[in-house]
Amino acid sequence: MNQLEDLLSTVENYRDEMIEEMKTMLRIPAMGPENGGEGELERSKFIEGLVRRCGFQEVEVYNSPDDRVESKIRPSVIAKRKGRSDRTIWFVSHMDTVSPGDVKAWSHPPFDGTVVDGKLYGRGSEDNGQAIMSTLFALKAALTIEEEPEYTIAAAIVADEEAGSEHGVRFLIEKGLFNKNDIIYVPDFGVTDGSIIEMAEKSIIWLKFIIRGKQVHASAPMMGLNALRVGSQLLVSVSDHLYGKFSMADPMFVPPISTFEPTKRLANVENVNTVPGEDVFYMDVRLLPQYDPQECVDAAKRVAAIYEERTGATIDVIAERIDQAGNASPEDDAGAIALRKAIRCIRGIEPTMAGIGGQTCANWFRLSGIDAYVWETCDEMAHQVDEYVRIDNMVNDAKVYVALLTDLCYPGKFKGSCPEY
């Protein structure tokens, strides 16, 4: 087999198998404790079997200890095919999901894997099941090539991405699994036409505001201090102040500015005729990497101090999460060039390089000095009710990865209709 079209046909012939494997996987919940689940153990067993069915002989499971789940472990599955060089081309996807939320709001059961009109529905279908299937079946096709690849080829299907990756990619990086010159692909962000490759991410800050006043009967509010009123005013002021202070724009990012959005608010009093004595709300910050996250936290605390002095309330500002952004991955790296070339060949489009506000596993690689590139084709249904993937996207993304692998691992060996191959 020395025609690229033959490998692409092989991938196309996997279509029904990909659908069935995806449906089976989605029926195995894999939510971490932060999402009300018991972790990824059962799904990891399925995935370990899947990578072996795809033809990998070298398969390992790395277990990160976690006393919060019944099994006490958070497993990640690693599969490799050795090449002539130890330099490795990695495809990194994650097996954990967020919770389905209100199951009654779904048109199709979130843990069923329903196929309707070319779409496969289920919690975790896009985030990140599509990546698992498209990369593993691309690698399955590549494993049919008898010649030894130039580089080692590997897949990492990891735990705990949805809650910060402490028990997933960060655990594996600390174990020394990845090298500085490896090429890392993370299919965990995309747009509907596959035209954007993510090369950078913003810093993430989660701020918690606790406002304490004095609870009283609502008929005599002057006898107390309404924490909800103070908190509501503070919420708007902090957001407006941060948007004004950290107003730099960077056209590389989508959106090009930092964002400071109030999100979660905790319930307070149970009855209408009580003035609440405590108000707790959260803010999600996505900060351009040009800024120091600690400066943002300090700015929020200064606004809170003004409200303390003005109202008499006690206000605590807690940074529950600060994830510093790593350096942007270069556009002229071999990994970036090969991915753009494969997208042009298979998709017929010229992709652009951009940064995003969301966080993927790629950021942890960049923080450790390893470049990583994020790409897939999707309708951006992650975390939504009726999450789905288009089956055509799942299959065609696999074709892009096959074209990429032949270019990097078998340079000049595979002819095709694309002029660059």
N, C-alpha and C positions, 0 to 999 in steps of 0.2 A: 504494500500500500504506500504509494508515494504521491498521491493526489490529495490535496486538501479537501476537495469535494467528497472524497471517499470517507474521510473522518467526519465531515459534517453530516453526511448521510447516516453514518453510524449513530451520531447523536440524535438525529431525527427519529431513528428507529427505536430509541430509548423512550420516546414520548409516553407511551402507555405505562411503562414501568415507572417512570418518574412520577406520574400521577398517582399510581397505587402506593408507592413508597411514601409519598407526601401525605396521602390520606391516612395511612397507618400511623405515621409519626404524629399527626395532629390529634389523633385520638388518645395520645399519651400526654397528659398535662405535665408541664415543666416550669412551674412558677416557683421563684425563690420565696423565702420567708417574708420579704418586704411586700410581696404581692399575694400573700395569703396561701402559699403553697409549701410543699415539702422538698423543693429542689428538683434536680434534673436526673436523679439516679435511674429511674425506669426508662426515660427517654434515651439516656446515654447507652443503655444496654441495646436498645434498638439501633442506635447509630453505630455502635461498634459492629453489630452484625451487618449493617448496610455497607460500611466501608470495606468489610471483608468480601461481601457480595460484589462489590465494585472491582475487586481484584487486588486489593492491597494485601501484602504479606506481612509487612512490618507495621503493627498496630500496637499502640500503648494507651493506657488510660492513666491520667494524672489526677489524683484525688486531693483536693484542698480541704483540710479539716474545717468543719463548721458545726458547732454544737447546737445551733438553732434548728437544725433539721433532724428528723428521726434517724436517718442513715448516718449522720455525723460527717458526711463527705459531700463535696460538690465536684463531680467528675468532669473532666475535659478529655475528648478523644483525639488522638494524634495518629495520623497515618502517613507513611513515607514510601517513596520509591527512590532508591539511591541512584545518583547520577555519577558522571565522571568527576564532578566537582562537589565539594561539601556545601558550596553556595546553594542556597535553597530558595525555590519559588514557593511561597506560602499562599494558600487560600484560607482565610480565617472567617468563620461564620460562628454564630452563637445559637445554642439550642434552647435557652430559657426564653420565657415570654412574660408579658404583663398579664394581669387577670382579665377575664372577659367582661367584667363589670356586670351590668344588668342583663342577664341571659335572656330575659323576656323581650329585650329591645332588639335582639338579633332576628333577622329574617330566616337565617339558617343556623342550626345549633353550632356553637363556637368550637366544639370538640368533635365534630363529625367528619369534616372534610368533604363538603358537598360540592359537586361540580354542576354548574349551571351556565349555559351560554359561553363556554370557553373560559370561565372563571372558576377558581377553586377557593372556596370560602373556609375560613377557620381562624381562630386566634393563633397568631404566630405564622400564618401562611406567608405574609410578606416579611414580617419581622420575627424571624429571619429564615423561615423555612425555604423560601425560594432560593436563597443563597446556598443553603445546604445542598439542595437537590441539583441546582445548576452547576455548582463547582464539582461535586462528587461525580456526577455523570460526565462532565467534561474530562475529569481525571480518569474515569473508567475507559473512555474512548482513547485517551492518551496511553493508557496502560496496554492497549492492544498493539502498540508499536514495539516491535521486538528489539530494535536498536536501543542501546543505552543512551539516556538523555544527557545533554551537556551538563545540566544542573540537576540537583536533587529536587524532586517534586513532592510537595507535602500539603496535607489538609489538617487544619486545626478546627474542631467543632467544640466551642468552649462554653463554660457555664458563666452565669452571674453578670452578663453584660448589662442587663436592665437595671441593675442596682449599683453600678460602679466598677465592676470587673475585679474586685479584690480577690474573689475566688476563681477567676477565670484567667484572662490574658495577663493581668498584673502578676498573678501567682506563677504563670508559666515563664514570664520574662525574668522574674526573680530566680527561677530554677535554671536560667541560662539556656533556654531552649532555642532562642533566636540569636543570630549573629548580625553584626553591624552591616555586612554587605549583602544580607538576604534581601530578596524582593518580596514585598508584602502586599497582597490584595485583600481588601475587606469589602465584600459586596453587602453594604448595609445602608446605602443611600442611593437614590436615583430619581430620575424624572421620567415622564411618560414616553419620551422619545429617545432616552438614553444618551442625551447630548451633553451631560455634565459629569466630569470626573472631579471628585472631591479631593483636594490636596491640602486643606487646612481646616482647623476648627477653632471656635471661640472658647475662651475660658468659661467655666460654669461656676456660678455662686448661688447657693440656696440660703436665703436669709429668713430667719424666724423672728418675728416681733411679738413680744409679750407686753401688753399694756395692763397695768393694775390700777384700778380706781377704787370706788366704794359702792357696793351693791345696796340699793334701797328700793322702796316701793315706787312705782312709776308715777303715782299721784303726787309725790313730793321729791322731784328730782334734785331740787336745790340742797337737799340734805345729804346727797351722795356725790359721786363723781362717775359719770357715764363712760366706762372704758370703751364701749363700742363707738361712741361719738368721737372720742379722742383718737381711737384707732383708725376710724374711717378718714378723719382729716389727715392723720399722719400717713396713711396709705397713699393718698393722692399726692401729698407733698413730697414724700420720699421718691416716688416714681418720677414726678416732674423734675425734681432737683437732679436726680441721677441722669435723666435724659439730657438735661441741659449741661451738666458738668462734663459728662463723657460723651461728647457729641461728634467726635471724629467719625468720618466715613471712610471706608475702604472698599473700592469697587470690586475687589477680588471676592468679597463675601456676599452671600445671599441670605438675608438682607444685608445691605452694606454698612449698617450701623449696629451699635450695641443696643440690647433690649433689656428693659427693667420692668417686668410685668408682675403685678400682684396676682396670685393664683389661689392657693388653698386658704380657707378660713375655718377655724374650728367652731363647733357649736358652743353657745354659752348658756344662757338661762333657758329653762324649758317653758316658761309661761310669758305671755305678752306683757303682763302688768308688773314686770320687774326690770329695773335698770341694772344692766350687767356690771359687775365689778371687775371683770377680766375680759380681755379681747386678745385673741391670738390669730395672726395671719402670717402668710409666707409670701416671699417674692422670689421669682426665678429670674436670674440675671445671666445673660449671654454677652460676655464682654470681649470686645476686639482684643487680640493678643498684644496690641501696642500698649495697653494699659496694665498696670499692676492691680491684681484683684484685691489686695489688701487696702489700696487707696479707695476702692469702691466701698468696701466694708466700713472703713473709717468715715467716709462721707455720709453713709446711712446713719451711723451712730451719732454724728454731729447734728443731723436733723432731728433725731430722736431726743437728744439732749435739750434742744430748743423747745420741743413740745413738753418735756418734763418741767422745765422752768416756767413755761407759759400756763400749763394746766394744773400742775400739782400731781399728775399721775407719775407712777414709777414705770419706766420703760426699759426692757432688756432687748438688745439686738444680738442675736446669735447667728454666726455663720455656720450652718450645719453641714455645708459642703462647699469646698473650694477646690476645683480641678483646674489647674493652670494649663493653658494651651501650649502644646509643643510647637516647634518651628514648622513652617510650611514645608512640605515635600517639594523638591525641585521639579520643574516641568521638563527638563532635559535629561533626566535620569533614564537609564535603559528600561526600567519598569514602566515609566510613564509613556515613553515612546512606543513600546510594544503594545500597550493597551490602546493608545490612540490609533495605532495602525490596525489593530484587530477590529476596533469599532468601525473604522472607515470601511474595512473589507466586508464585514458581515452586515452592518447596519446601513452603510451607505451615507453616513453623516460625518461631519467634522466636529468632534467633541471639543468643548471648552473646559478649562481648568478653573475651579472655583473653591471658595471656602464656605462653610455652613455654620449655623449656630448649634445644631445638634451635636451630640457626642457619639462617636463610634469607638470600637477597639483601636482604630488607627491612631487616636490621640496618645494612647499609652505607648505605642511603638515610637511615635515621634518624640515623646518626652525622654525615651531611652536612647535616642540618637539613631533610630532606624526609620528610614523613609517608608511610607505606606500610602496606598492609593485606594480610594473608595469609589466603586461604580456598580450599578445594576440598572435595570429598566423596570420601573414600577409606577403605579398610580398614586403612591404616597398614602396608602391606607393604614399604615402602622398605628397601632393603639386605638383604632376606631372600631365602632360597632360595624358588623358585616365586613371585617377585614378580609381581603381576597388577594389573589395573584391571578394575572392572566397567564394561562398555560403557555401561550405562544411566547411570552416574555421569558418564562422559565426555561424553555427549550432554546430559544434564540440566544439568551445570555450564555448558555452552555456552549453554544457554537463560537461565540466570541472568545471564551476562555480556551477552547481548543485551538483556535487560530493563534492566540497569544502564545500558548505553550509550544506549538510547532515552530514559531518564529524564534523563541528564546532558546529552546532545548534542542532543536534540530535545524539550525540556520542553513537555509539554502537547500534543504532536503525535500521539502514539500512544495510542489508546484500547484498553482491554483489560478482561477480566473481573475483574481485581484492582481493588478499590475505589480504591487509591492511584494507579492509572494511568489 
